[in-house]
Amino acid sequence: MEKNPKPTDIILHQQAHTLELVFDNGKRFNLSWEYLRTFSPSKEVRARFGKERILVLDKQDVVLEQMKPIGNYALKLYFSDGHNSGLYDWRFLYELGVNQEQYWQDHLDRVAKLPAR
């Protein structure tokens, strides 16, 4: 992974429900709001023990209502479900982009193993 990728463009697509990030190395990612909310870097989503993340469910209708830059290193995202903790720093957003397919498939696999709700 690049050492310190930084976004050159950050575009909120309201109709597509995605956040588009273009990095200074030419990489471009479209991250859905559901994906961003599901993989929040906040302490409440990260597991307390081990590497496994807390399984966040039912965020398919979440809206990214606002985003604020934090210095020159991160974004703070405000979601319609009230979640706004955790800073999405450039390195983390880049990691989410590069690993989007794998991370999302891992999430879907974990959801599939849940008992019927």
N, C-alpha and C positions, 0 to 999 in steps of 0.2 A: 504494500500500500504506500501511496505517496506520503512523504513525511508531513508536510503541512499544506495540504490543498486548501485553497481559499476560493469562495464563490465570487464570480465576477457579475453574475446576474441571479436574482431571486425573484421569481414571478409567481404570484398567487393566481391560480386559474379557478375562478368561482364555479363556472359551469361544469368543468371536468372534475372538480373536487380534488385538485392536486396542487402540490407545491413543486415548481420546477426550479432546479438548481443547476447552474452552469459554473463549472470550476475552472480555475486558471490553467489547468492542464488539458482542457478541452472536453473533459468528461461532462455529460449532461444526464440528469436524473429527473424523472417525474415521480414524486412520492405521493401516494394517496393520503388523504387526511386520516383515513382509518388506519393505515400503516403507521403514520407518524404518531398517532395517539396510542396505538397498540404497543409500540416500541419506545414509549416515552423514557427518557433517561432519569426520570424522577425516582427518588428513594422508594416511594410507595409501589412502584412497578418492578424495581430490581428486587431480586430475592434477598432475604436476610441471610440465608445460609446457602453456600454453594454457588454455582454459576447459573442455574436455571432461573429464568425470569418468571415473575408472576404472570399467570395466564389472564390477559385482558380480553374480555368478550363483549360482543354486541356493540361495537363502535362503528358499524357500517353507515349509520346515519349522522355521525358526529360532524360538526361544522367547525372549520378553522376560522374563528371569528376575527382574530387579530394576531399580528405578530409584531414584536418590537425588537430592534437590534440591541444587543448588549455589548457595548464597546465595539471592538473590531474582531470579536472572536466567536459570537454566538447569537442565536435568536431565542426569544422567549415566545412560546406559542400559547395562545388562549383558545380553548376549545369550548364548544357549546354545552358540554356536560359539566362545566365548571373546572375542569382540569387545567392548571396553568403552572404547575411546579415542574422543575427540571429545566435546565438550559441545554438547548440543542447546539453544541459548539460545532464549528466547521468540520473538525475531524470526525465527530460522531455522525453528522449528516452525510459526510462522504462515505463513511462505513455503511450506513443504512442504504445508500445508493448502490454501492459496489456489490453488496450482499443481499440486495432486495429479493431476488428470486429465491435464494436459499433460506433466508430468514422467514419469508412469508410461507414457504412450503413447510418449514419446521413448525410454524404456528398452526397451519391448517392440520398437520399431522397430529399435533397435541390436542387440538379441538376435536378431531375425529375419534380420539381415544376416550373422550368424556362419556359418561353414561347419558342416555337420552334425557333431554331436558324438557 
